Amino acid sequence: MRKFRYLKEVATLELNEAGCIGCGRCLEVCPHGVFVLREGRARVIDRGACMECGACVRNCPVSTVTVDAGVGCASGLIVEWLQEKGFFRDRSCC
């Protein structure tokens, strides 16, 4: 599976680790493996892979995850289209 990168350092994803109950829902629903479960709590291991779909937010039973859903999805699609059209010379940007 190809690891996607969206726009560097712009993901709005936030996780309140202290409030996490370790249910693992965010791991189950995240399409890009942004989370991992360590020491009984979720951790963000790859914020740059977050496409801001909002699945983690909608499925967290204790509301410890926040994200501006929809922002990254559009950005990811636009960047991919621009890369395909040859507007980016350095494809490692995202």
N, C-alpha and C positions, 0 to 999 in steps of 0.2 A: 504494500500500500504506500502510495506517495505521500510524503509528509508536506502538507501545505503550510505556507507562510503567508500571512496577510500583510498588512502594513506594520512595519516595525514599531514597537513600543507605543502603540495607540489603542490597544484593547482596553475596554472599559471594565473588564472583568475584575471583581473584587471578591475575596473570600474571607469571612470572619472565622478563622480557624478555631478560636476559643469557643465559639457557639456550635461548632460542628458536633454531631452525635455519632458520626462514623457509619452511617447507614449505607454509604456507597452508591446512592442513587446518581450522583453527579458523574461518577465513573461509568455507570451503565448507560446513561443517555448522551454523554459527550461524544460526538462523532469524530473528534480529533485527538483524543487521549490527553487532554489538558490537565486532568486530575490524576492523583494517585492516593492510595490510602496508606498512611504511615502512622504507626503508634496510635491507632484507633481514631484517626481524624483525617479528613481530606486535606490534600495539599495541592497547590497549583504548581505543576512542574514545567509547563510550556505555555505561558501566557500568549506568546506570539502565534501559536497555532489556533487560538480561539477565534472562531468566526462570528461570535456574538449572536448565535442563533437563539439563545435564551432557554434552551432545554434544561439546563442545570437549575436555573432560577425557578422555572415552573415545577420542577420535580423535587426540590429541596423541602423536606417537611418542616424544617425549622428556620427557613428563610435566611440562611447564612451566606448565600451567594447573591451578588447583584451584577447586572450587566445591562448596558443600553442595547437591548435586542434589536437586531436588524441592521445596525450600523456596519458591522464588519462584513456581513453577507454581501451587501451592496458594494463595499469597497473591494472585497475579494473578486467579485465578478468583473468590476471595472478594471482592476489591475490585470487580471488574466486576459481580458479583451485587448487591453493596450499592449501587453506583451506579445500576443498573437499577431497584432497589427504591426509590430516592430517599433513601437514608440519608445520602448525601454531597451537600451543597449546592455545595461548591466542587469541581468535577470536574477541576480542574487539579492536584489533590493527587498524582496517580499517573500 
